[in-house]
Amino acid sequence: MPKGYDTHLRSQGRTPTLTRLQMLVEYTPSLTFVHEKAHVGNPLNEAADSLAKLGLRAVGGKVPVDEIPRLLPLWAIGALGDYRSSRA
C-alpha cells in the first residue's frame, strides 16, 4: 500500500478500495497487466482517457453532473465502434 494509506475499515464497515483491489489481484492467478502507452491510437485507451476527462469536467463544474448518464452511453458506443473498426 502507498505510504500513509489508511487500511482501516471505512464507513459502514466497508473494506478500503485499494485493499479490495489487492485481494482481487492476489486471488486471480490468470490476471495479467500490460503497459499501454498513452495516446498511441488504441481505441479503448483513448476511450478511457476521454471518460476520465469527462469526469474531470463534471467535477470542475464544466459539465453538469446530471448530464453524465446521458453522455456515458454516447462515449461508450463511439469507443466500441472505433474498437471494432480497428480490429477489422
TATA-V354484 format. One line per field, one symbol per residue. psi: psi as a letter, one per 20 degrees, with the letter a starting at -180 (. if undefined). burial: # if it has 24 or more other ideal C-beta (glycine too) atoms within 12 Angstrom, else .. A space follows every 10 residues. Layout:
psi = ???
burial = ???
This chain:
psi = qqpipojqqa qkjqpqghgg hgggghjnhi pqpppopqlj johhghgggg hghgghhghi jhpphiighh hghggggggh gggghhi.
burial = .......... .......... .......... .......... ..##.##... #..#...... .......... ....#...#. ........
